[in-house]
Every structure is written in structure tokens, then in C-alpha cells.
Amino acid sequence: MIDSEQGQDEAAVARRRRNGIAGFAVGFLVSIAFFAFFPGLPHVIDWGAIIVSIVVGGVARWAAQKWLSG
């Protein structure tokens, strides 16, 4: 009984980790694409855009994990 519960917990942790990675990647890439292609902005990816994209990716990771966990 304990082994099966532990297996389910490990599977849930792995699924949550995959969802978090996917959420971060999507948030980061969408944010970088915004800075790269939005009309009116200088089409330069500088350190500010990278830092903002990392923060957006972190928020997207948190939101994906929160939404998919229940």
C-alpha cells in the first residue's frame, strides 16, 4: 500500500515538474517574442527584456502549476 502511494506521489511530482517547465518555457518565449516583434519597440533584446521574460516565465510556471494542480 505504501509503495503504491509513493509511486503515485512521484508521478504527481514528475507531472507537476513537467507542467512547470512547459509553463516557464511558454511564458519566457511569448515575452521574448513580444519584445522582439511588437511594433514601436526597438527590435533589440537587451538585459531588461531578458530579465522581464524570466520573471514572466516564473509567473507563468506558478500559474500553470496552480491551475493544473486543482
SVG drawing of the C-alpha trace seen along z (x, -y; Angstrom):
<svg xmlns="http://www.w3.org/2000/svg" viewBox="-9 -53 31 55">
<polyline fill="none" stroke="black" stroke-width="0.4" points="0.0,0.0 2.7,-2.5 4.7,-1.7 1.7,-2.4 1.0,-5.7 4.6,-6.7 4.6,-5.8 1.5,-8.0 3.2,-10.8 6.3,-10.5 4.2,-10.5 2.3,-13.6 5.6,-15.4 7.0,-14.5 3.8,-15.7 3.9,-18.9 7.5,-19.4 6.8,-18.9 3.9,-21.3 6.1,-23.9 8.9,-23.6 6.3,-23.9 4.7,-26.9 8.0,-28.7 9.1,-28.0 5.8,-29.3 5.9,-32.4 9.5,-33.1 9.2,-32.6 6.0,-34.7 7.6,-37.5 10.8,-37.4 8.7,-37.3 6.7,-40.4 9.9,-42.4 11.4,-41.2 8.4,-41.7 6.0,-44.2 5.7,-47.3 7.0,-50.5 9.5,-48.9 13.1,-48.9 13.8,-45.4 16.6,-44.7 16.7,-42.1 18.6,-43.7 19.1,-42.7 15.9,-44.3 13.9,-42.3 15.6,-39.1 15.0,-39.8 11.4,-40.7 11.0,-37.5 12.5,-35.4 10.0,-37.0 7.1,-36.4 8.2,-32.8 8.3,-32.3 4.8,-33.7 3.6,-31.5 5.2,-28.5 3.5,-29.3 0.2,-29.8 0.4,-26.6 1.2,-24.6 -1.6,-26.3 -4.1,-25.8 -3.3,-22.2 -3.0,-21.1 -6.5,-21.8"/>
</svg>
